[in-house]
């Protein structure tokens, strides 16, 4: 199922073991979004609205997360896709996943995201009319509004771009599997043999660094789907990596075996990147160094996290079972909750720590309340990516198997 690709691993097939480690990785990665997007209120980087406070010390902390947090989700999504495809035919799988992603996307763009755009325009331009007027006159305009500053295309998907990209990559992968069913198996066998040792820490970082050096200067990140070629190269690549390496047990063993080395190298590359970042990339040699350091840190963090998760996060619990189902609805509503709460606190004169605490706790409460309501009302479940109560879960293979 679509939602299972990004937020859920259902009961495994009889006789197989769950990939509980990947459940926890997925839950943690999505959970970080709440704290990361709250942090966006306080740093100098662009966001839909901003707090009156600036906390410069947050930027290096957020740089620790920024290079790998979303790429890791695409990689895990690729793994889950491969496991499910081993159990179900391509056509039914694509139809089910399309429903799991496109229905929440449409609902989110029409209902969940509009308050974000409204609050942005109110804070940027002092929009005098109410939300209903904004929604009717501007949000459904299907074009650029309020140009030149801010110039936003409405309606918008904002944080739900992840859903769009994941759907596009999976459909494209489905097309490849349909046209050349043996191609990815051939790639899997060769990658499994090449990347089962220390080359796992060398080859992918060079590829990600090349994307950053060659594509990013010409195609800066937009999350607008069209023309976002750096992001497509990055996220489609890690998604494909996850898919073709999902059953390569030697790769997972290498991640676990090399986890400490990967973590140590990641720390070194991150410090190198920070040092260059502080210079604002003066000169081509420093730009190349920054690109290599960033791409290396990006991949090595993912390897380390997956390796440690495979070693340590293997115990099941009620919290894991609850959050596995809840995390996608949390993802859908979290940014709207952050922006609405932060907007309501604007001008209240609260200290930064109290304001941020209210935003974080209020967002978590909104996520929990939304899920608790939605999971009990059958008609609402598909709107938030939850399967119908009577619909059987798609089992997936739980433990990586050797490539064949």
Secondary structure, DSSP 8 states (H G I E B T S, - for coil): -HHHHHH------TT----HHHHHHHHHHHHHHHHHHHHTTTSSS--SS--S---THHHHHHHHHHTTHHHHHHHHHHHHHHHHHTTS-HHHHHHHHHHHHHHHHHHIIIIISHHHHHHHHHHHH---S-HHHHIIIIITS-EEES-STT-EEES--GGGHHHHHHHHHHHHHHHHHHH-TTHHHHHHHHHHHHSSSGGGGTHHHHHHHHHHHHTTTTS----SSTT-HHHHHHHHHHHHHHHHHTT-HHHHHHHHHTHHHHHHHHHHHHHHHHHHHHTT--SHHHHHHHHHHHHHHHHHHHHHHHHHHHHH-----HHHHHHHHHHHHHHHHHHHHHHHHHHHHTTS---HHHHHHHHHHHHHHHHHHHHHHHTT-HHHHGGGT---TTS-------S-----
